[in-house]
Amino acid sequence: MRIVYISKSIIPSRAANSIHVMKMCQALADNKHNVTLLAPNLKHLYEDKVDDVYDFYGVKKNFKIIKLWHPDSKIGAFIYTISIFLYLLVNKKFNLVYGRFLHGCYISSLFKNKVIFEIHSPIYNLKGHRLIVFKKLIKKKRFKKLVVISKALKEMYLESGCLNNQKIQVAHDGADEVTDFKTKIDLLGDKKNLKIGYVGHLYKGRGIEMIFECAKHIKDMTFHVVGGLDSDIEYWKKYSKNLKITNIYFYGFVSPNQVVNYQNSFDIVLAPYSSKVSVFGNKGNTSKFMSPLKIFEYMSFKKPIIASNLPVLREVLSEKNSILVDPENINSWINAINDLRVKENRENIANTALKDFKNFTWKSRALQIINPT
């Protein structure tokens, strides 16, 4: 099948949505489809010093990337939508349009091909003309279904009454299968101590404060934070200095293709989401409907996970493949970490996590969406 994937993600960038898009395109291609990714040509927003976009994201060169005109102005999205329309008008040999860019998917529905639209936010976030376009899209004959990332998000759309159960598919996020569990990086700090890891952004709702509290109370372990903007890292370094915490280390942003070396080096990993979770740019609150890439990556690397006990995370995590704790209770986090001092406890949780992860690979996700059983 020839698939055109329409995205508004900045590629390359540090945003999780861009990782999601690149991994899904690779997964669709892995399932023997001919895939072309359309993305905006906004060079001033690209990640610096990226010579090979595929290598940066750690994906195969098994799909095409085409950048279309998107001026940096108020009408930029409109121009980009027109660019998509013109591309599809000229390149008519495709069977399916899949995407996360609403206006691009709507324009695609005017052609004689099926359209699948994926969305990671609730309908109440669609306001004004975006809501109008969404309602028009789902009424189109060519519209096949809406893909959402959690059961909680599906319920929000069902409650709105705009779509029935058959038109909404839940597909949690995923990760690639890990083939190298041995390559590690020489982490900072005492090499004899257990190493606690966190990979991700450092903005609001990510529970970074809880990591500092744990480091403050558990001084015979080292804590390692991978990711974050430079400004956020500077803030948290000052924060740790004020608290006189000496066993926490920052590594800054690491490209997706290099994260493997850090993940392999951790003994325990943390996902300390709070009851309000922001996305890239400190925007919104996704705690009720999110599907964090981090969770699946932790599982894929066979790591014992300690995570916040949030309803949406329990769609994937359980007491067998993780330790779920009160997101606001420091004693719960400290007790959970101490429980994992025992190697057998770590191994039991990690092995179960890896076993459960087999249902959440990117390739499996793409297959379930395109060829549901």
C-alpha positions as CSV (number, residue, x, y, z in Angstrom):
1,M,0.0,0.0,0.0
2,R,1.2,3.5,-0.8
3,I,0.8,5.7,2.3
4,V,1.2,9.5,2.6
5,Y,1.9,10.5,6.3
6,I,1.0,14.1,6.9
7,S,2.6,15.8,9.9
8,K,3.1,19.3,11.2
9,S,6.1,18.2,13.4
10,I,9.4,20.0,13.1
11,I,11.9,17.5,11.8
12,P,14.5,17.3,13.2
13,S,13.6,18.6,16.7
14,R,13.6,17.5,20.3
15,A,9.8,17.4,20.5
16,A,8.3,14.0,21.3
17,N,5.7,14.4,18.5
18,S,8.5,14.4,16.0
19,I,9.9,11.1,17.4
20,H,6.4,9.6,17.3
21,V,6.0,10.6,13.6
22,M,9.4,9.3,12.5
23,K,9.0,6.0,14.4
24,M,5.5,5.5,12.9
25,C,6.7,6.1,9.4
26,Q,9.5,3.5,9.9
27,A,7.0,1.1,11.4
28,L,4.6,1.5,8.5
29,A,7.5,0.8,6.1
30,D,8.6,-2.2,8.2
31,N,5.1,-3.6,7.5
32,K,5.9,-3.5,3.7
33,H,4.1,-0.3,2.9
34,N,5.5,2.5,0.6
35,V,5.6,5.5,2.9
36,T,6.1,9.2,2.2
37,L,6.3,11.7,5.1
38,L,5.2,15.3,4.5
39,A,6.5,17.8,7.0
40,P,6.8,21.6,7.1
41,N,10.0,23.3,5.8
42,L,10.8,25.5,8.8
43,K,14.5,25.5,8.8
44,H,15.0,28.1,11.6
45,L,13.3,25.7,14.0
46,Y,15.4,22.6,13.2
47,E,17.7,21.0,15.7
48,D,21.2,22.3,15.1
49,K,24.0,20.2,13.6
50,V,21.9,17.3,12.3
51,D,23.5,16.0,9.2
52,D,21.4,12.9,8.9
53,V,17.7,13.1,10.0
54,Y,17.2,9.3,10.0
55,D,20.3,8.7,12.0
56,F,19.3,11.5,14.5
57,Y,16.1,9.6,15.3
58,G,17.6,6.2,15.1
59,V,15.3,5.0,12.2
60,K,15.9,3.2,9.0
61,K,15.9,5.0,5.7
62,N,13.0,3.0,4.5
63,F,10.6,5.9,3.9
64,K,10.8,9.3,2.1
65,I,10.7,12.7,3.7
66,I,9.4,15.6,1.7
67,K,9.5,19.1,3.2
68,L,6.7,21.4,1.9
69,W,6.5,25.2,2.0
70,H,5.4,26.6,5.4
71,P,6.2,30.3,5.8
72,D,6.8,31.5,9.3
73,S,3.8,33.8,9.5
74,K,0.2,33.8,10.7
75,I,-1.0,32.2,7.5
76,G,1.8,29.7,7.6
77,A,-0.4,26.7,8.4
78,F,-2.9,27.7,5.6
79,I,0.0,27.9,3.1
80,Y,1.3,24.5,4.3
81,T,-2.2,23.0,3.8
82,I,-2.3,24.4,0.3
83,S,1.1,22.9,-0.3
84,I,-0.2,19.5,0.8
85,F,-3.2,19.8,-1.5
86,L,-0.9,20.6,-4.5
87,Y,1.4,17.7,-3.6
88,L,-1.5,15.2,-3.5
89,L,-3.0,16.7,-6.7
90,V,0.3,16.0,-8.6
91,N,1.1,12.7,-6.8
92,K,-2.1,10.7,-7.1
93,K,-0.7,7.2,-6.8
94,F,-1.4,6.6,-3.1
95,N,-4.0,4.5,-1.3
96,L,-4.1,6.0,2.2
97,V,-3.4,9.3,3.9
98,Y,-2.5,9.0,7.6
99,G,-1.6,11.9,9.8
100,R,-1.7,14.1,12.8
101,F,-2.2,17.4,11.0
102,L,-6.0,18.1,11.0
103,H,-6.2,20.5,8.1
104,G,-3.9,18.4,6.0
105,C,-6.0,15.3,6.6
106,Y,-9.2,17.2,5.8
107,I,-7.8,18.4,2.5
108,S,-6.8,14.8,1.8
109,S,-10.4,13.6,2.3
110,L,-11.3,15.6,-0.9
111,F,-9.4,13.0,-2.9
112,K,-10.3,9.4,-3.7
113,N,-8.4,7.8,-0.9
114,K,-8.9,6.7,2.7
115,V,-8.0,9.0,5.5
116,I,-6.9,8.0,9.1
117,F,-6.5,10.9,11.5
118,E,-4.6,10.5,14.7
119,I,-5.0,12.9,17.6
120,H,-3.4,13.0,21.1
121,S,-5.6,15.6,22.7
122,P,-9.3,15.7,23.7
123,I,-12.1,17.3,21.6
124,Y,-12.4,20.2,24.0
125,N,-9.0,21.4,22.8
126,L,-10.4,21.7,19.3
127,K,-11.9,25.2,19.2
128,G,-13.1,27.6,16.6
129,H,-12.2,26.7,13.0
130,R,-10.3,23.6,14.1
131,L,-13.5,22.1,15.6
132,I,-15.4,22.9,12.4
133,V,-12.8,21.3,10.3
134,F,-12.7,18.2,12.5
135,K,-16.5,17.8,12.3
136,K,-16.3,18.1,8.5
137,L,-13.5,15.6,8.3
138,I,-15.3,12.8,10.3
139,K,-18.4,13.2,8.1
140,K,-16.4,12.6,4.9
141,K,-17.0,9.4,3.0
142,R,-13.3,8.8,2.8
143,F,-12.7,9.2,6.5
144,K,-11.9,5.7,7.9
145,K,-11.3,6.2,11.6
146,L,-9.8,8.3,14.4
147,V,-6.8,6.9,16.3
148,V,-6.3,8.0,19.9
149,I,-3.5,7.1,22.4
150,S,-5.5,5.9,25.4
151,K,-8.8,4.5,26.4
152,A,-9.4,7.6,28.5
153,L,-9.1,9.7,25.4
154,K,-11.4,7.5,23.5
155,E,-14.0,7.9,26.2
156,M,-13.8,11.7,25.8
157,Y,-14.6,11.5,22.1
158,L,-17.4,9.0,22.7
159,E,-18.9,11.2,25.3
160,S,-18.9,14.1,22.8
161,G,-21.2,12.1,20.6
162,C,-19.4,13.0,17.4
163,L,-18.2,9.5,16.7
164,N,-19.3,6.0,17.5
165,N,-17.2,3.2,19.0
166,Q,-16.4,1.6,15.6
167,K,-14.9,4.8,14.3
168,I,-12.4,5.3,17.2
169,Q,-9.3,3.0,17.7
170,V,-7.1,3.1,20.7
171,A,-3.4,2.6,19.9
172,H,-1.1,3.3,22.8
173,D,2.3,4.8,22.0
174,G,5.3,2.4,21.6
175,A,9.0,1.9,21.3
176,D,11.4,-0.1,19.1
177,E,12.5,-3.5,20.1
178,V,15.9,-3.3,21.7
179,T,18.6,-5.5,20.2
180,D,21.6,-4.2,22.2
181,F,21.3,-4.5,26.0
182,K,25.0,-4.3,26.6
183,T,26.3,-1.0,25.3
184,K,26.6,1.4,28.2
185,I,27.9,4.8,29.0
186,D,30.2,5.7,31.8
187,L,27.8,7.5,34.1
188,L,29.0,10.1,36.6
189,G,29.2,9.5,40.3
190,D,30.2,6.5,42.5
191,K,30.3,3.5,40.2
192,K,29.5,1.1,43.1
193,N,26.1,2.7,43.8
194,L,22.8,1.7,42.2
195,K,22.0,4.1,39.4
196,I,18.5,5.7,39.2
197,G,17.6,7.1,35.7
198,Y,15.1,9.6,34.3
199,V,14.9,10.3,30.6
200,G,12.8,13.2,29.3
201,H,11.9,16.8,29.5
202,L,12.2,18.9,32.6
203,Y,9.1,21.1,32.4
204,K,6.1,21.2,34.7
205,G,4.3,18.0,35.7
206,R,7.2,15.7,35.0
207,G,7.8,15.2,38.7
208,I,11.4,16.5,38.7
209,E,11.0,17.8,42.3
210,M,10.2,14.3,43.4
211,I,13.5,13.1,41.9
212,F,15.4,15.7,43.9
213,E,13.6,14.7,47.1
214,C,14.5,11.1,46.5
215,A,18.1,12.0,45.9
216,K,18.2,14.1,49.1
217,H,16.9,11.2,51.2
218,I,18.8,8.3,49.5
219,K,22.4,9.3,49.5
220,D,23.9,6.0,48.7
221,M,22.5,5.9,45.2
222,T,23.1,8.2,42.2
223,F,20.4,9.9,40.2
224,H,20.9,10.6,36.5
225,V,18.7,13.0,34.4
226,V,18.9,12.8,30.6
227,G,17.2,15.4,28.6
228,G,15.8,18.9,29.0
229,L,16.4,22.4,27.6
230,D,19.5,24.3,28.6
231,S,17.4,26.8,30.5
232,D,15.6,24.1,32.5
233,I,18.9,22.3,33.3
234,E,20.4,25.5,34.6
235,Y,17.3,26.0,36.8
236,W,17.5,22.5,38.3
237,K,21.2,22.7,38.8
238,K,20.7,25.8,41.0
239,Y,17.8,24.0,42.7
240,S,20.0,21.0,43.6
241,K,22.8,23.3,44.8
242,N,20.5,25.2,47.1
243,L,19.3,21.9,48.6
244,K,23.0,20.7,48.8
245,I,22.2,17.6,46.8
246,T,25.5,16.1,45.4
247,N,24.3,12.7,44.0
248,I,22.2,13.9,41.1
249,Y,23.8,14.4,37.6
250,F,22.5,16.1,34.4
251,Y,23.5,15.1,30.9
252,G,21.4,17.4,28.8
253,F,19.7,16.6,25.6
254,V,20.7,13.3,24.0
255,S,19.6,12.5,20.4
256,P,17.1,9.6,20.2
257,N,19.7,7.3,18.6
258,Q,22.1,7.7,21.6
259,V,19.6,7.2,24.4
260,V,20.2,3.4,24.3
261,N,23.6,3.8,25.9
262,Y,22.1,5.7,28.9
263,Q,19.0,3.4,29.3
264,N,21.3,0.3,29.5
265,S,23.3,2.0,32.2
266,F,20.5,2.5,34.7
267,D,19.5,0.0,37.4
268,I,16.1,1.6,38.1
269,V,14.1,4.1,36.1
270,L,11.5,6.7,37.2
271,A,8.4,8.1,35.7
272,P,7.2,10.6,38.4
273,Y,4.3,12.3,36.6
274,S,2.2,14.6,38.7
275,S,-1.5,15.1,38.5
276,K,-0.9,17.9,36.0
277,V,1.4,17.1,33.1
278,S,2.5,19.7,30.6
279,V,3.8,18.9,27.0
280,F,6.6,20.5,25.0
281,G,6.6,24.3,25.8
282,N,5.0,23.9,29.2
283,K,1.6,23.8,27.6
284,G,-1.7,22.1,28.6
285,N,-2.4,19.2,31.0
286,T,-2.3,15.7,29.6
287,S,-2.4,13.7,32.8
288,K,-5.8,12.2,32.2
289,F,-5.3,10.9,28.6
290,M,-1.5,10.8,27.9
291,S,0.5,7.8,26.6
292,P,4.1,8.7,27.4
293,L,6.8,7.4,25.1
294,K,9.1,7.1,28.1
295,I,7.1,4.3,29.6
296,F,7.4,2.1,26.6
297,E,11.1,2.9,26.2
298,Y,11.7,1.9,29.8
299,M,9.8,-1.4,29.2
300,S,11.7,-2.1,26.0
301,F,15.1,-1.8,27.8
302,K,14.0,-4.3,30.5
303,K,14.1,-1.8,33.3
304,P,12.4,-1.9,36.7
305,I,10.0,1.1,36.6
306,I,8.7,3.2,39.4
307,A,5.8,5.3,38.1
308,S,3.0,7.5,39.4
309,N,-0.2,5.7,40.1
310,L,-2.4,7.5,37.6
311,P,-5.4,5.9,36.0
312,V,-4.2,6.5,32.4
313,L,-0.8,4.9,33.1
314,R,-2.6,1.8,34.5
315,E,-3.8,1.1,31.0
316,V,-0.3,-0.2,30.4
317,L,1.4,-0.5,33.8
318,S,0.5,-2.8,36.6
319,E,1.8,-4.0,40.0
320,K,3.6,-6.8,38.1
321,N,5.5,-4.8,35.5
322,S,6.2,-1.8,37.6
323,I,5.8,-0.2,41.1
324,L,3.0,2.3,41.1
325,V,3.1,4.9,43.8
326,D,1.3,8.0,45.0
327,P,2.7,10.8,42.8
328,E,2.7,13.3,45.6
329,N,3.9,11.1,48.5
330,I,7.7,11.2,48.9
331,N,7.7,8.3,51.4
332,S,6.1,6.1,48.7
333,W,8.8,6.9,46.3
334,I,11.6,6.3,48.8
335,N,10.0,3.0,49.9
336,A,9.7,1.8,46.3
337,I,13.3,2.6,45.5
338,N,14.4,0.8,48.7
339,D,12.4,-2.2,47.7
340,L,14.4,-2.4,44.5
341,R,17.7,-2.6,46.3
342,V,17.1,-6.3,46.1
343,K,18.3,-7.6,42.8
344,E,15.6,-10.3,42.5
345,N,12.9,-7.7,42.9
346,R,14.4,-5.6,40.1
347,E,14.8,-8.6,37.8
348,N,11.2,-9.8,38.4
349,I,9.7,-6.4,37.5
350,A,12.0,-5.8,34.6
351,N,11.4,-9.2,33.0
352,T,7.6,-8.8,33.2
353,A,7.9,-5.3,31.7
354,L,9.8,-6.6,28.7
355,K,7.4,-9.4,28.3
356,D,4.4,-7.0,28.3
357,F,6.2,-4.6,26.0
358,K,6.0,-7.1,23.1
359,N,2.4,-5.8,22.6
360,F,3.6,-2.2,22.3
361,T,6.3,-2.1,19.6
362,W,6.0,0.5,16.9
363,K,5.7,-2.2,14.2
364,S,2.9,-3.9,16.1
365,R,1.1,-0.5,16.5
366,A,1.3,0.3,12.8
367,L,0.0,-3.2,11.9
368,Q,-2.9,-2.9,14.3
369,I,-3.9,0.4,12.9
370,I,-3.6,-0.4,9.2
371,N,-4.7,-4.1,9.4
372,P,-6.8,-4.5,12.6
373,T,-7.8,-8.0,13.5
